[in-house]
Amino acid sequence: MIGLDTNVVVRHLVQDDPKQSKAATQAFARLTPAEPGLLTTVVLVETYWVLTRGYKLPTDVVASALEALMDSSDIRTQHEPDARRALAEVRAGTDFADALIAQACQALGCVAVLSFDRNAQKRLRFQAP
């Protein structure tokens, strides 16, 4: 398995730097089911943030791009079920990082998630400390 850093994933997806984008896409082309790439949850969150905040891409477009990567037989995703559920929450208007935190906490048996974030309190039932 080969770990993929955020900058490689972003360059592959946005194709905005001729040299780095070409190298990133070639790296993706070398991935196989026998030697797949790995998307960690940190890379997913960073990629989502860079594409939505830095590149100003719509959340649905970014969610679809991440799902397409996760659908590839050449890619493995850390905590994939949690990541997929979090991306579904994004389509309902929830922040991806918050949704992923909620999924991870639920999977690990947390009885609550404490946060000052009022949107997370409203959408994800996070609780004020």
NORGI-V550710 format. One record per backbone hydrogen bond with DSSP energy under -1.0 kcal/mol. CO is the residue of the C=O (numbers start at 1). NH is the residue of the N-H. If there is no record, write none. Layout:
# NORGI-V550710
co/nh
CO/NH
CO/NH
This chain:
# NORGI-V550710
co/nh
2/38
5/9
6/10
7/11
8/12
9/13
10/14
11/15
17/21
18/22
19/23
20/24
21/25
22/26
23/27
24/28
25/29
26/30
28/31
35/32
36/2
37/76
38/4
39/78
40/44
41/45
42/46
43/47
44/48
45/49
46/50
47/51
48/52
49/53
50/55
51/57
58/62
59/63
60/64
61/65
62/66
63/67
64/68
65/69
66/70
67/71
69/72
72/75
74/37
76/39
77/80
79/83
80/84
81/85
82/86
83/87
84/88
85/89
86/90
87/91
89/94
90/93
95/99
96/100
97/101
98/102
99/103
100/104
101/105
102/106
103/107
104/108
105/110
106/109
113/127
117/121
118/122
119/123
120/124
120/126
127/115
